[in-house]
């Protein structure tokens, strides 16, 4: 059974399972890349998973699956 908790994007780490946002795919984070195209005052990064990648905004709540 997969359960979800919510964390701020800044708290997501390598190994976490997150929704990649493409057809409800859940992927395990394998690395992070810098995101250079965010508006001023917003910080975040790109979470690269085994199923795709998604922008993770530091202050946004993200579902992390166990």
Secondary structure, 3 states (H helix, E strand, C coil): CCCEEEEEHHHCCCCCEEECCCCCCEEEEEEEEECCCCCCCCCEEEEEECCEEEEEECCCEEEEEC
